[in-house]
Amino acid sequence: MRTIKWIFLLVAVAVFTSCGTTSTVPITGRKQSLMVSDQQVLSLSNQQYQEYMKTAKPSTNAANTAMVKRVGQRLASAVEGYMNSHGLQSEVANYRWEFNLVQDQQVNAFCMPGGKIVVYEGILPVTRDEPSLAIVLGHEIAHAVAKHSAEQMSTAIKQQYGAQALSMVLAGAGASSNLQSIAGTVFGLGAKGASAKYSRNHESEADHLGIIFAAMAGYDPQVAVGFWQRMSQATGGGSTSWLSTHPSDATRIQQIQGWMPEALQYYQGGVAPASVPASGKSVTSKKSAKTSPASKKPMKTIHIKSK
């Protein structure tokens, strides 16, 4: 019996290895093993995103909605520019960016695979300005770029199903109820909002990439420390769903400070912030109103070796 057990385990490992692919996270260089294809993840993500948006209430604040879209598109353009210049054009083809501001007072935001990003109005009094909003959006974009959802789904498949069920689970996004169930758990969308099931390591990696993406887009990454300090105060030390699996506040800030020299190498100059007071109403300075992504000079890409 023991011999049969070991044979089964060896077969299971062989099946998982043959079915999976190895991917590399941009910038950090971390290797990851994925058991699901981009097509499967994007199909399932789009299904759940569309269901969520049917019940979500778009913000009626035109200025704040425009700000979210403006900052989001600026970040997306910078990230795509970096990836295109580093031979990752096939990855860029998977993105269909959308940036939405919804009526919800939770201090929250989330990103679905493929670049569908939702910001809750409740987080704007904490971000206060565009550079800090860029830190939030950079963090969310990082989850998509690093394929954290696909990695979490892959982990769930390995944990929940044996080798005998693997071929059925991976048969296709449309045909596999098992894969859809796993996606629902990972994406975490429902009537009460989103709570992506990322690990602490994924959240730290999103912090790391997020400040670099903000810097690539011309936002000062140093505002990240102040933003996370305000976030800690606003959430009582991380009680919201967005922060539940994140590193502790002290750990996060320490890590961000450690990554800051790297992020600053990508930073090409700041923008005048558009402040958002506690009321949630946007107050844009004349200087920032004149600043647009189109008016910025193309940013020089600096390649930093992975640690």
Order of alpha helices (4+ residues) and beta strands (2+ residues): alpha-beta-beta-alpha-alpha-alpha-beta-beta-beta-alpha-alpha-alpha-alpha-alpha-alpha-alpha-alpha-beta-beta-alpha
